[in-house]
Amino acid sequence: MEFVFLCALGVGFSTIFGAIIGFILKKPSMRFNNIMLSFASGVMLSASIWGLIIPSLEAGGLSFIVTTVGIFCGALCIDLCNKAVPHLHSITGLDDGHLSANEDKVNKVLIFVIAIAVHNLPEGIATGVSFGTGNIADAIMVALSIALQNIPEGMVIIAPMLAVGISKWRTLAIAFLTGAIEIIGTLLGYLVVSISSFILPFALSFAGGSMIYVIADEMIPETHEGGKGKASSYALLFGFALMIIINSLLN
C-alpha cells in the first residue's frame, strides 16, 4: 500500500512539476506543447494496451467479452464527462497571450482548468486499478505514462491563468488541486479492486478504454491543429515504442 501511495503522489505531483516548468517558460511555443503532448499520448496508448487491456484479457474464460464491454464503458464515461465540461481543444481565446482580466475570460480559464481536473480522476483510477493485477512492472508503466502526460498538461494551464490576472500563488494552488484529484483517483481505484478481485478484468479494461478515448478525442486533435501534425505523429510513435522497450525490460 505504501508503494501505491508513493506512486499516487508521483502521478499527482507531476502536474505540479509541469506547472513549475510553465512558470519558468511563461508561454512555451505551441509546437513544443504539441510534441510533448503527442509523446505523452504515445506513452499512454502503449500503457493502456500493455498495462491494462492485455492484463484484463489474461483473466481467462469470457474475459474477452468483459474486456470489450469495459473498454466501451470507459469511453462512454469520458464522453459523458465531456458533455459536462468542454473539450480541451474547443476552448478558444486561451493562446493569444493578450487576455484581459474580465469576468468572462476568468470564467473561461476556470472552465478549462475544471476540464483538466475532471479528466484527471479517471486517469488516477487507471493508475490505482493497474496495481490490482499484482504485476508491479505493468502498474509502474501505467503510472509513468500518466505522469508524463501530466507534465505538459501542468504547463498548459499556467499561462492562461496568469494572463487573466490570477495571482501566481493562487495559480499554483489550483494546479496543486488538479494533481490532488489524481492522487485521490489512484487510491480509490486501488481500494476498489483490493476489495473485490472479481471486478478486476472489467476495471482494467474500463480504465484502458477511458485512457484511449482521451487520447483519441482530446490529445491527438489538440496536437494536430493547424495542419502541422507530422512532428507530433512521430513523437507519438516514439512514445509508444519507448514504452514497449521499457515494458520488455521490466518483464
HELIX and SHEET records of a PDB file:
HELIX    1   1 GLU A    2  LEU A   25  1                                  24    
HELIX    2   2 MET A   30  ALA A   47  1                                  18    
HELIX    3   3 SER A   48  ILE A   53  3                                   6    
HELIX    4   4 ILE A   54  LEU A   57  1                                   4    
HELIX    5   5 SER A   63  ALA A   84  1                                  22    
HELIX    6   6 LEU A   88  SER A   90  5                                   3    
HELIX    7   7 GLU A  103  SER A  130  1                                  28    
HELIX    8   8 PHE A  131  THR A  133  5                                   3    
HELIX    9   9 ILE A  136  ALA A  163  1                                  28    
HELIX   10  10 LYS A  168  ILE A  195  1                                  28    
HELIX   11  11 SER A  197  ILE A  199  5                                   3    
HELIX   12  12 LEU A  200  VAL A  214  1                                  15    
HELIX   13  13 ILE A  215  MET A  219  3                                   5    
HELIX   14  14 ILE A  220  THR A  223  1                                   4    
HELIX   15  15 GLU A  225  GLY A  227  5                                   3    
HELIX   16  16 LYS A  230  LEU A  250  1                                  21    
END                                                                             
